[in-house]
Amino acid sequence: MIPWTHLNTAQIPNDGGELKLSQRGDEFSIKLSGKRGELMNSRVYNSEKALSQLGCAHIKPHLDAHILVGGLGMGYTLAAALKAVNADSQVTVAELVPEVVQWNTGPLGNCAGNPLQDSRTQVHIGDVKELLTSRQATFDAILLDVDNGPKGLTHTDNNWIYSEDGLKDIYDTLQPNGMLAIWSAGPDYLFTVRLKKIGFRVDTRNVQARPGKGSQHTIFLAKKL
């Protein structure tokens, strides 16, 4: 058994905790100290890819789309979003922790095929909320994988995203017929009700962590009418 090697540590802003990056052979892991343990693993990413595939499925091949990805992680959601749009589109990825961006420009970037090197990628280092409060219809799809689901785990400020006020702002930043897709560790009936109250048409999909196996995650799909 190859032992894990600790590579780096990063602090989540506003006392959100500590992230630890480790490597074992060609496998990488990011853990949150003292709370949930492993947040992500380079061998378990099917639902992260599905977030982009489902969230961008409505985008026509000829459309020069603008996509927002909230949460870089290991780059799988970003990479799948880039595959879903054409060569003239733009994908903005917002990442709160600067070190996560640095990790993705190093060896971790190979996991998802180095999506940060794509010329269509724009990086915003900071809270994704900063891009969701403009009240201007900017994005054709907003793909959010910033936490564990409709209740913030790694960063309590994330609770705004799932609140009525946050969802109203997000609704306003979507283009007509734009899609909000949110990754969650599991279902949440009350969150579905909240999305509908804002005016979204809502669907949910259950996606396995690995193709054909592993735990099931939930993708909330909320379309602006």
Phi, psi and chi 1 to 4 in degrees:
 res  aa     phi    psi   chi1   chi2   chi3   chi4
   1 MET       -  124.4  177.3   68.1   71.0      -
   2 ILE   -75.8  128.4  -58.3  174.1      -      -
   3 PRO   -75.4  155.9   28.2  -35.2      -      -
   4 TRP   -75.4  142.0  -75.6  100.1      -      -
   5 THR  -116.6  125.0  -60.1      -      -      -
   6 HIS   -74.0  126.7  174.4   71.4      -      -
   7 LEU  -102.9  -42.3  -62.5 -179.1      -      -
   8 ASN  -165.2  163.1 -149.8  -33.1      -      -
   9 THR  -132.5  146.2  -59.1      -      -      -
  10 ALA  -142.5  143.9      -      -      -      -
  11 GLN   -94.5  131.2  -62.2  -64.3  -37.4      -
  12 ILE   -77.7  130.1  -58.9  174.4      -      -
  13 PRO   -55.5  156.7  -27.6   36.4      -      -
  14 ASN    59.9   41.9  -58.4  -37.4      -      -
  15 ASP    58.7   38.0  -61.4  -40.5      -      -
  16 GLY   -80.5   -5.5      -      -      -      -
  17 GLY   115.7 -172.2      -      -      -      -
  18 GLU  -123.2  129.6 -177.2 -179.4   69.5      -
  19 LEU   -97.2  140.6  -63.5  177.4      -      -
  20 LYS  -125.2  124.5  -67.0 -174.9  176.6 -179.1
  21 LEU   -99.3  127.3  173.7   66.5      -      -
  22 SER  -131.5  158.7  -58.8      -      -      -
  23 GLN  -135.4  141.4 -179.1  177.7    6.2      -
  24 ARG  -138.4  103.2 -179.4  174.0   64.0 -176.2
  25 GLY    65.0 -123.7      -      -      -      -
  26 ASP   -99.1   13.3   59.9   -3.2      -      -
  27 GLU  -102.2  137.5  178.8 -177.8    5.1      -
  28 PHE  -120.8  152.1  -68.4   85.6      -      -
  29 SER  -141.5  139.2  172.0      -      -      -
  30 ILE  -119.5  122.9  -64.1  178.4      -      -
  31 LYS  -117.9  152.8  -65.2 -177.6  177.7 -179.0
  32 LEU  -104.5  118.4  178.2   64.2      -      -
  33 SER   -65.2  131.7  -63.0      -      -      -
  34 GLY    77.6   -0.3      -      -      -      -
  35 LYS  -123.2  -80.3  -70.8 -171.7  177.8  179.9
  36 ARG  -107.3  -10.4 -177.9  172.8  175.2  -98.7
  37 GLY    83.5 -131.1      -      -      -      -
  38 GLU   -71.8  124.7 -171.8  170.4   67.6      -
  39 LEU   -89.7  -38.4  -68.3  176.9      -      -
  40 MET  -154.7  153.7   57.4 -162.8   81.3      -
  41 ASN  -140.2  139.8 -174.5  -72.1      -      -
  42 SER   -68.4   -7.6   60.3      -      -      -
  43 ARG  -102.3   -2.1  -66.0 -174.9  177.7  178.6
  44 VAL  -129.1   94.4 -175.9      -      -      -
  45 TYR  -147.1   12.1   54.9   84.2      -      -
  46 ASN   -61.2  -41.9 -173.2   58.3      -      -
  47 SER   -72.5  -27.9   59.6      -      -      -
  48 GLU   -66.7  -40.4  -74.7   81.1   -3.8      -
  49 LYS   -66.5  -40.6  -70.2  177.6   62.1  177.4
  50 ALA   -63.2  -31.7      -      -      -      -
  51 LEU   -54.9  -45.6  175.4   65.9      -      -
  52 SER   -73.4  -43.1  -71.7      -      -      -
  53 GLN   -61.4  -42.5  -67.7  165.2  -13.6      -
  54 LEU   -75.7  -39.8  -66.5  168.9      -      -
  55 GLY   -70.8  -22.7      -      -      -      -
  56 CYS  -108.4    5.3  -64.6      -      -      -
  57 ALA   -63.9  -24.0      -      -      -      -
  58 HIS   -82.1  -10.4   68.0  -67.7      -      -
  59 ILE   -79.5  126.3  -64.1  175.0      -      -
  60 LYS   -75.3  146.5  -54.8  -60.0 -178.1 -176.6
  61 PRO   -57.5  -29.0  -25.7   35.1      -      -
  62 HIS   -85.7   -8.8   65.5  -88.5      -      -
  63 LEU   -80.1  129.0  178.6   66.1      -      -
  64 ASP   -82.0   90.1  -61.7  -17.2      -      -
  65 ALA   -87.2  158.6      -      -      -      -
  66 HIS  -123.1  115.4 -169.9 -179.9      -      -
  67 ILE  -112.1  140.7  -47.6  -58.9      -      -
  68 LEU  -113.4  125.2  174.2   60.9      -      -
  69 VAL  -108.9  119.3  175.4      -      -      -
  70 GLY   -97.4  109.9      -      -      -      -
  71 GLY   102.2  111.7      -      -      -      -
  72 LEU   -79.4  -43.7  174.8   58.3      -      -
  73 GLY    56.6 -126.7      -      -      -      -
  74 MET   -99.7   10.2  -67.6 -174.4  170.7      -
  75 GLY    91.3   -0.6      -      -      -      -
  76 TYR   -70.3  -40.0  -67.4  109.4      -      -
  77 THR   -65.6  -43.7  -60.2      -      -      -
  78 LEU   -60.8  -46.8  171.9   59.3      -      -
  79 ALA   -60.8  -41.3      -      -      -      -
  80 ALA   -68.9  -34.6      -      -      -      -
  81 ALA   -65.6  -40.7      -      -      -      -
  82 LEU   -63.3  -35.5  -70.4  165.0      -      -
  83 LYS   -71.1  -22.8  -71.4 -178.3  179.4  178.9
  84 ALA   -85.3  -11.6      -      -      -      -
  85 VAL  -123.1  168.6  -63.6      -      -      -
  86 ASN   -85.0 -179.5   66.8   29.4      -      -
  87 ALA   -69.6  -17.7      -      -      -      -
  88 ASP  -100.8    6.6  -65.7  -43.1      -      -
  89 SER   -83.6  169.8  -63.8      -      -      -
  90 GLN  -130.9  136.4  178.3  180.0  -35.6      -
  91 VAL  -123.1  115.3 -179.1      -      -      -
  92 THR   -97.3  128.4  -60.7      -      -      -
  93 VAL  -114.6  127.9   58.4      -      -      -
  94 ALA  -105.4  126.2      -      -      -      -
  95 GLU  -131.8  125.5  173.2   53.7   50.8      -
  96 LEU   -71.4  -35.4 -178.6   66.1      -      -
  97 VAL  -101.0  112.1 -176.5      -      -      -
  98 PRO   -57.4  -34.7  -23.7   33.3      -      -
  99 GLU   -64.1  -30.2  -71.7   85.3   -8.3      -
 100 VAL   -64.2  -37.5  172.2      -      -      -
 101 VAL   -64.5  -43.2  177.0      -      -      -
 102 GLN   -61.6  -42.1  -64.7  172.2   10.6      -
 103 TRP   -60.9  -37.1  -61.9  -14.5      -      -
 104 ASN   -76.1  -14.4  -84.7  -91.5      -      -
 105 THR   -90.5   -6.8   60.4      -      -      -
 106 GLY  -102.9 -147.5      -      -      -      -
 107 PRO   -58.8  -29.5  -23.9   33.8      -      -
 108 LEU   -63.2  -27.4 -174.2   57.4      -      -
 109 GLY   -61.9  -27.5      -      -      -      -
 110 ASN   -64.9  -24.2  -67.9  -30.3      -      -
 111 CYS   -58.0  -46.2  -62.7      -      -      -
 112 ALA  -103.6   10.0      -      -      -      -
 113 GLY    85.2   27.3      -      -      -      -
 114 ASN    54.2   57.1  -66.7  -65.3      -      -
 115 PRO   -65.8  -20.5   25.2  -35.6      -      -
 116 LEU   -67.6  -19.2  -70.4 -178.4      -      -
 117 GLN   -83.5   -8.5  -63.9  179.5   10.8      -
 118 ASP   -70.1  133.0 -166.1  -60.9      -      -
 119 SER   -64.5  -18.3   61.6      -      -      -
 120 ARG   -82.2   -9.4  -63.3  169.8  -66.1  169.4
 121 THR   -85.9  130.3  -60.4      -      -      -
 122 GLN  -117.8  132.1  -58.9  -68.8  -37.0      -
 123 VAL  -106.2  128.7  179.0      -      -      -
 124 HIS  -114.4  111.8  173.4   84.2      -      -
 125 ILE   -90.3  110.5  -61.5  178.1      -      -
 126 GLY   152.3 -177.7      -      -      -      -
 127 ASP   -68.1  131.7 -163.8  -30.2      -      -
 128 VAL   -60.6  -23.6   69.0      -      -      -
 129 LYS   -55.2  -32.0 -179.8  179.3  178.9  180.0
 130 GLU   -61.7  -23.1  -62.2  165.2    5.1      -
 131 LEU  -100.2   -2.1  -56.6  177.9      -      -
 132 LEU  -112.2    9.6  -64.6  174.0      -      -
 133 THR  -120.2   16.2   54.7      -      -      -
 134 SER   -76.4  -20.2   67.7      -      -      -
 135 ARG    62.9   15.6  -60.8  -66.2  179.1   89.2
 136 GLN  -109.2  135.4  -63.4  179.2   -4.9      -
 137 ALA   -72.7   97.6      -      -      -      -
 138 THR  -111.5  -41.2  -57.7      -      -      -
 139 PHE  -106.1  140.9  -57.7  108.4      -      -
 140 ASP   -82.8  -24.1  -62.5  -76.0      -      -
 141 ALA  -152.6  140.6      -      -      -      -
 142 ILE  -121.9  119.9  -62.9  173.6      -      -
 143 LEU  -115.6  113.1  -42.7  171.2      -      -
 144 LEU  -114.9  119.5  -60.6  179.7      -      -
 145 ASP  -135.2   66.0 -177.6   10.0      -      -
 146 VAL  -104.1   -8.6  -63.1      -      -      -
 147 ASP  -161.7 -163.7 -144.5  -51.9      -      -
 148 ASN   -82.3  -10.0 -155.3   46.4      -      -
 149 GLY   144.2 -160.4      -      -      -      -
 150 PRO   -63.3   -1.2  -28.6   37.7      -      -
 151 LYS  -125.3  117.0 -175.8  175.4 -179.4 -179.7
 152 GLY   -57.3  134.1      -      -      -      -
 153 LEU  -111.3  -52.7  170.9   70.4      -      -
 154 THR   -82.7  -20.0   63.4      -      -      -
 155 HIS  -154.6  107.3 -170.0   52.8      -      -
 156 THR   -61.4  -24.7   54.7      -      -      -
 157 ASP   -61.9  -20.4  -70.5  -10.9      -      -
 158 ASN   -65.0  -18.4  -71.7  -24.4      -      -
 159 ASN   -58.4  -27.1  -71.0  -32.1      -      -
 160 TRP   -58.4  -38.8  171.0   87.0      -      -
 161 ILE   -57.4  -37.4  -70.1  172.9      -      -
 162 TYR   -92.9   -3.0  -49.1  107.9      -      -
 163 SER   -81.2  165.8   69.9      -      -      -
 164 GLU   -61.6  -41.8  -74.8 -168.8   23.3      -
 165 ASP   -62.2  -44.6  -73.1  -17.0      -      -
 166 GLY   -63.8  -44.4      -      -      -      -
 167 LEU   -65.7  -33.4  -67.2  173.3      -      -
 168 LYS   -63.6  -44.0  -73.5  177.3 -177.4  176.5
 169 ASP   -63.9  -41.9  -76.7  -15.1      -      -
 170 ILE   -62.7  -42.5  -66.8  170.9      -      -
 171 TYR   -55.5  -42.0 -171.5   94.4      -      -
 172 ASP   -70.2  -24.8  -70.7  -20.8      -      -
 173 THR   -87.9   -4.0   59.2      -      -      -
 174 LEU   -89.7  143.5  -80.6  168.3      -      -
 175 GLN   -68.1  158.1  -65.5  -83.3    8.4      -
 176 PRO   -52.8  134.9  -27.0   35.8      -      -
 177 ASN    68.7   11.2  -63.1  -48.0      -      -
 178 GLY   -70.4  160.0      -      -      -      -
 179 MET  -119.7  131.8 -177.1   73.6   75.9      -
 180 LEU  -101.3  123.5  167.0   64.4      -      -
 181 ALA  -122.0  129.2      -      -      -      -
 182 ILE  -126.9  128.0  -63.6  180.0      -      -
 183 TRP   -81.7  139.5 -174.6   96.9      -      -
 184 SER  -144.4  148.1  175.6      -      -      -
 185 ALA   -68.3  -18.2      -      -      -      -
 186 GLY  -166.9  177.6      -      -      -      -
 187 PRO   -72.2  161.7   27.5  -34.6      -      -
 188 ASP  -155.2   98.5 -171.0  -44.7      -      -
 189 TYR   -61.2  -42.2  171.1   74.4      -      -
 190 LEU   -66.1  -31.8  -67.8  178.7      -      -
 191 PHE   -68.3  -38.3 -177.5   59.1      -      -
 192 THR   -59.8  -43.2  -60.6      -      -      -
 193 VAL   -61.3  -41.4  171.9      -      -      -
 194 ARG   -64.3  -42.6 -158.2  148.1   62.2 -120.1
 195 LEU   -60.0  -44.3  -74.4  165.5      -      -
 196 LYS   -65.5  -36.4  -69.1 -180.0  178.3  179.3
 197 LYS   -62.0  -34.1 -176.6  177.5  179.4 -180.0
 198 ILE   -70.7  -27.1  -59.8  -55.9      -      -
 199 GLY   123.2    3.1      -      -      -      -
 200 PHE   -76.3  149.3  -73.1  107.1      -      -
 201 ARG   -91.4  122.3 -174.0  173.0   67.5 -164.6
 202 VAL  -114.0  138.6 -176.3      -      -      -
 203 ASP  -137.1  153.3 -172.4   16.2      -      -
 204 THR  -128.6  144.9   57.7      -      -      -
 205 ARG  -128.5  138.9  -57.3  -70.8 -179.3   87.3
 206 ASN   -97.6  126.7  -65.9  -38.5      -      -
 207 VAL  -129.6  134.2 -178.9      -      -      -
 208 GLN   -78.4  148.7  -71.3 -176.8  -70.4      -
 209 ALA   -60.9  -35.3      -      -      -      -
 210 ARG  -124.7  150.8  -60.0 -173.3 -177.6 -171.1
 211 PRO   -55.1  115.5  -26.3   35.8      -      -
 212 GLY    80.6    0.5      -      -      -      -
 213 LYS  -160.9  174.7   60.6 -179.5  179.5 -180.0
 214 GLY    91.2  174.9      -      -      -      -
 215 SER   -66.3  156.7   56.2      -      -      -
 216 GLN   -97.4  134.5  -75.1 -156.2  -20.1      -
 217 HIS  -113.6  163.1  -60.2  146.7      -      -
 218 THR  -112.6  135.3  -60.4      -      -      -
 219 ILE  -112.4  117.4  -53.1  -64.6      -      -
 220 PHE   -86.6  127.0  -67.7   94.8      -      -
 221 LEU  -115.4  115.2  -62.6  170.3      -      -
 222 ALA  -124.3  112.9      -      -      -      -
 223 LYS   -99.1  133.1 -172.1  172.1 -174.8  178.9
 224 LYS   -76.8  127.9  179.7  175.6 -179.4  176.4
 225 LEU   -91.6      -  -58.7  178.3      -      -
